[in-house]
Amino acid sequence: MDLAGVGGVSVGETRYYQLWYRDPGGSPCGSGFNLTNGVRVVWGP
């Protein structure tokens, strides 16, 4: 499977990813969710 093709990215393109997930017990301010650290990916050959 071509991950870049499925994700719709081209060689040299930069994308930023971060996930939002449900965290009812340990979320700040009782918001019920939390976020992962963000990551920058430069797609290359």
C-alpha positions in Angstrom: 0.0 0.0 0.0 1.3 3.5 -0.9 0.8 5.4 2.3 1.7 8.8 0.7 -0.8 8.1 -2.1 -3.6 7.1 0.3 -2.9 10.2 2.5 -2.9 12.5 -0.6 0.6 13.9 -0.1 3.4 14.6 -2.6 7.1 14.3 -2.2 8.6 17.3 -0.5 5.3 18.3 1.1 5.2 19.1 4.8 2.2 18.0 6.9 1.5 18.5 10.6 -0.3 15.8 12.7 -1.8 15.8 16.2 -4.5 13.6 17.7 -7.4 14.6 19.9 -8.6 11.8 22.2 -11.2 11.2 24.9 -9.8 11.3 28.4 -12.7 11.6 30.9 -10.5 11.0 34.0 -7.4 12.9 33.5 -8.1 15.8 31.2 -7.2 19.4 32.2 -10.0 21.5 33.5 -12.5 18.6 33.3 -12.9 19.1 29.5 -13.1 15.3 28.8 -10.4 15.2 26.1 -6.7 15.7 25.7 -4.2 16.2 22.8 -1.1 14.3 21.8 2.2 16.1 21.0 2.2 17.5 17.5 4.6 16.2 14.9 5.9 17.7 11.6 6.4 15.2 8.7 8.3 16.1 5.5 7.3 13.5 3.0 10.2 12.3 0.9 11.3 9.5 -1.4 
